Structure formats: C-alpha cells, structure tokens
Amino acid sequence: MALTLAVGACAQSLEQILAQTGLDADLVSMLTVEQGGQKFLLVFVYIDERTLQSNVRPEIAQAIAPYVGQNAVMIWAYSEAGASFDPGAIWFAQGEALVTLAPELVVPIEGDFLSGVIPGMTPVAAVVVLGEAIDPAQPFEIHYGDLAMASMAVNVTVAQAEATAQAQAQAEATAQAQATAQAQASAEAEVQAQGVVVEEPCGPCAEAEAEPCGCDPCGWLTAWWSNCCPEVACGDCDPCDPCATGGFIVPFLLLLLLGL
C-alpha cells in the first residue's frame, strides 16, 4: 500500500514537471542516480520544434535552436543538495549502436557540465548530437554507467507535421502582423495624445528573478527552464508528501525500478 501511494504521488509530480515546462512526454526522459550518498537527477530533452514551443526561457531557446533537426538531446542535471557526477558515464544505445559523451561532442548550455559538479538547486546543462547512429523514432536506451537506465522514443511525425503547419501559418501571419502593428501604433498614438498612461500587465512570471514556491517539489527544477514561479498553494503543502522537497527523487527511482 505504501509503495502504491509513493508511486502515485511521484507520477503526479512527473506530470507536474511536464505541465510546468510545457514539454511533451515523448521529448523527456529522466534518470535518478544515487551514488556515494549523493542524489541527482538527469533530465534528457530531445530538441525539436515542440521543444522551442514549450515554456522555455528565450535564452535557452536561442542556445538550443541551432540543434533542431540535428538529432540532438539536451542533458539537464539537477540536485537539491548539490552533487558530483561523471559526464563520461552517460551513454546512449540502440541495438549495436553506442554513443558516449566524449568531451568534444558536448556543447555547454548552462554552467560547467563537463566539470561534473551540480550546485544545489542550480541545474547545469549541455547538448549532445546523437548523429546517425541513433534513430530517435525508435526506442533507444539512456544509461548512467550501470546505475540507471531509461528509454526514449520521439514522435517525429508530430514534430514534422507541426513544422509544416508552422511554416504555413508563419507566411499567413506576416501580413496580419504588419497590419496589427500599424493598428496598435495608431491606437497608442491616440492614447498618448489623450494623456492616458498604459501600464504593463502583471502576472506570476512578471518578476524575472521570481523564486519558486518552497513547498513545490518541482519548483526549483522547472523554474530554471521557464524562469517562472509555478502557481501553487504554499499553505496546503504536505510535509509528509513523498515527493516533497528533500525527498522527491526517491519515488522517481521507484518508478524506474517498476518500469513505469
């Protein structure tokens, strides 16, 4: 019963991560590693058009955009307490094909990924191009040494369809955007002429340095991706939640062991 409850709570937190980042489930895979008394999470995000359409920060989107269509994966390492890891222990396998993280193949995106040091609550990230050895449309394995393994299979049909639709929509939207810009310019000129001050709208993401709610188990992780504090009810935080801060990594390991 306790195991069932823990798995259920963790599954909900995984859904929360996907919801807060806006990433599709087929684009994300995770490894939970416990080594030498340290725990850390490795999040693998496949880079395609849908990745750029998620709730991603503009600076991250700009950094990974050149890798769309390059069969590339961003690796996102995170630890609440801080941890050390071995980047060379990460490898990808599909059939007899094997791709390892040679230093020359790793492109840093955030922090010093190759140093193998994860500061507490501060993700480090890098991009690796899988090349022709791995077919992303077919299931492939992601390993961290012999300690953890997960799989990923990308729905490339969806990505191709969305890319085509986006190109068509962009052509149609160009003329409309120009017309809208002209209309807005005229409206703003009229408002200024009347002496009315227009204030910028505020919202949960208005503050660039907003910190995630302390009782949100996924907050510190997903805030790096979107730079936005998730809207959660801090007063309702349950300290006994197995996925609460300081303990949410363990249920991910249970999911991995159960093959969920």
C-alpha positions in Angstrom: 0.0 0.0 0.0 2.8 2.4 0.9 4.6 1.6 -2.3 1.5 2.3 -4.3 0.9 5.6 -2.7 4.5 6.7 -3.3 4.4 5.7 -6.9 1.1 7.6 -7.3 2.5 10.8 -5.7 5.6 10.6 -7.9 3.6 10.1 -11.1 1.7 13.2 -10.2 4.9 15.1 -9.8 6.2 13.9 -13.2 3.0 15.2 -14.7 3.6 18.5 -12.8 7.1 18.8 -14.3 5.7 18.3 -17.8 2.9 20.8 -17.2 5.2 23.5 -15.8 7.8 23.2 -18.6 5.2 22.7 -21.3 7.2 19.8 -22.8 5.6 16.8 -24.4 6.1 13.5 -22.6 7.8 11.8 -25.6 10.5 14.5 -25.5 11.6 13.9 -22.0 13.3 11.0 -20.2 14.8 11.0 -16.7 17.4 9.1 -14.7 17.6 9.2 -11.0 21.0 8.4 -9.6 22.2 7.7 -6.1 25.9 7.4 -5.7 28.2 7.9 -2.8 25.5 9.2 -0.6 24.5 11.9 -3.2 21.4 12.0 -5.3 20.9 13.8 -8.6 18.5 13.8 -11.5 19.4 13.7 -15.2 16.7 15.1 -17.4 17.1 14.4 -21.2 15.2 16.7 -23.5 15.0 15.9 -27.2 15.4 19.1 -29.3 12.8 19.7 -32.0 10.2 22.4 -32.9 8.0 21.4 -30.0 10.8 21.9 -27.5 11.1 25.6 -28.6 7.3 26.0 -28.3 7.4 24.9 -24.6 7.6 27.3 -21.7 11.3 27.7 -22.3 13.3 30.8 -21.4 14.3 32.8 -24.5 18.0 32.5 -23.8 17.7 28.7 -23.6 15.6 28.6 -26.7 18.2 30.6 -28.5 21.0 28.4 -27.4 19.4 25.1 -28.4 17.6 26.3 -31.6 20.5 25.5 -33.9 20.2 21.9 -32.9 16.6 21.4 -34.2 16.8 18.8 -36.9 20.3 17.7 -35.8 19.1 14.7 -33.8 20.3 16.3 -30.6 19.5 15.9 -26.9 19.9 18.4 -24.1 21.0 16.9 -20.8 19.9 18.8 -17.8 21.5 17.7 -14.4 19.9 18.8 -11.1 20.4 18.1 -7.4 18.6 19.7 -4.5 21.6 19.4 -2.1 24.3 19.5 -4.8 26.2 16.5 -6.1 29.1 15.3 -8.2 28.7 13.1 -11.3 30.7 11.6 -14.1 29.6 13.0 -17.5 31.5 10.2 -19.2 29.2 7.7 -17.5 26.3 8.9 -19.7 25.8 6.9 -22.9 23.1 6.1 -25.4 22.4 2.7 -27.0 20.2 1.4 -29.8 20.8 -2.2 -31.0 24.6 -2.4 -31.6 24.9 1.4 -31.9 26.6 3.2 -29.0 27.1 7.0 -28.4 29.2 8.1 -25.5 29.7 11.7 -24.2 33.2 12.4 -25.5 34.2 16.0 -24.4 34.4 17.2 -28.0 30.7 16.3 -28.5 29.4 18.2 -25.5 28.2 21.8 -26.0 27.7 23.6 -22.7 24.3 25.4 -22.3 24.2 26.3 -18.6 27.1 26.1 -16.1 30.1 23.8 -16.5 28.5 20.5 -17.3 31.8 18.8 -18.0 33.2 19.6 -14.6 30.8 17.0 -13.1 29.7 19.4 -10.4 26.0 20.2 -9.8 25.5 23.2 -7.4 22.5 22.8 -5.1 19.2 23.8 -6.8 21.2 25.1 -9.8 20.9 22.9 -12.9 23.8 22.5 -15.3 23.0 21.6 -18.9 24.7 20.7 -22.2 23.7 19.5 -25.7 25.0 16.3 -27.4 24.3 15.4 -31.0 23.4 11.7 -31.4 24.2 11.6 -35.1 23.0 8.9 -37.5 23.8 6.1 -35.1 20.6 6.6 -33.2 17.1 6.7 -34.8 15.0 8.9 -32.5 11.8 7.5 -33.8 12.7 4.1 -32.5 13.2 3.3 -28.7 16.7 3.9 -27.6 18.3 3.5 -24.2 19.9 6.1 -22.0 22.4 4.9 -19.4 24.3 6.3 -16.5 27.0 3.7 -16.1 25.5 0.6 -14.6 23.4 2.5 -12.0 20.4 3.7 -14.0 18.7 3.3 -17.4 15.7 4.8 -19.1 14.4 4.8 -22.7 13.1 7.4 -25.1 11.2 7.3 -28.4 10.3 10.6 -30.1 7.1 11.0 -32.1 8.9 12.5 -35.1 5.7 12.5 -37.1 4.1 15.1 -34.8 7.2 17.2 -35.0 7.3 17.1 -38.8 3.6 17.9 -39.0 3.9 20.8 -36.6 6.9 22.2 -38.5 5.0 22.2 -41.8 1.9 23.8 -40.2 4.1 26.4 -38.5 5.8 27.3 -41.8 2.4 27.8 -43.5 1.0 29.7 -40.5 4.0 32.0 -40.5 3.5 33.0 -44.1 -0.2 33.8 -43.4 0.6 35.6 -40.2 3.2 38.0 -41.6 0.7 40.2 -43.4 -1.6 40.1 -40.4 1.2 41.1 -38.0 2.1 44.1 -40.1 -1.5 45.2 -40.2 -1.8 44.7 -36.4 1.4 46.6 -35.7 0.1 49.5 -37.7 -3.2 49.4 -35.9 -1.5 49.3 -32.5 0.8 52.1 -33.3 -2.2 54.3 -34.3 -4.0 53.3 -31.1 -1.0 54.0 -28.9 -0.6 57.4 -30.5 -4.2 58.2 -29.9 -3.9 57.1 -26.2 -0.8 59.2 -25.7 -2.5 62.2 -27.3 -5.2 61.8 -24.7 -2.7 61.7 -21.8 -3.6 58.2 -20.7 -0.8 56.1 -19.2 -0.9 52.4 -20.2 0.6 50.1 -17.5 2.2 46.7 -18.3 0.1 43.7 -17.1 1.4 41.8 -14.1 1.4 38.1 -13.5 3.2 35.2 -11.9 6.1 35.5 -14.4 6.4 39.3 -14.2 9.4 39.2 -11.9 12.5 37.9 -13.8 14.1 36.8 -10.6 11.0 35.2 -9.1 11.8 32.2 -6.9 9.6 29.1 -7.0 7.4 28.3 -4.0 9.5 26.4 -1.4 6.9 23.7 -0.9 6.7 22.9 -4.6 8.8 19.7 -5.1 9.3 20.5 -8.8 9.7 24.3 -8.4 13.5 24.6 -8.3 13.8 22.2 -11.2 11.3 23.7 -13.6 11.9 27.3 -12.7 15.2 27.1 -14.5 13.5 26.1 -17.7 10.8 28.7 -17.7 12.2 31.3 -15.2 8.8 31.4 -13.7 7.5 30.6 -10.2 4.7 28.0 -10.5 1.4 29.0 -9.0 0.9 26.6 -6.1 -0.9 26.9 -2.8 2.0 27.0 -0.3 -0.4 26.9 2.6 -1.6 23.5 1.6 1.9 21.9 1.4 2.0 18.5 2.9 5.4 17.9 4.5 4.7 14.1 4.5 4.3 14.1 0.7 6.9 11.5 -0.5 7.6 13.9 -3.4 8.1 17.0 -1.2 11.3 18.9 -1.1 14.2 16.8 0.0 12.6 13.5 -0.8 11.0 13.6 -4.3 14.0 11.9 -6.0 13.4 8.6 -4.3 10.0 7.9 -5.8 11.5 8.6 -9.3 13.8 5.7 -8.5 10.8 3.5 -7.6 9.2 4.4 -10.9 12.4 3.4 -12.7 12.6 0.1 -10.9 9.0 -0.7 -11.7 9.5 0.2 -15.3 6.9 3.0 -15.3 
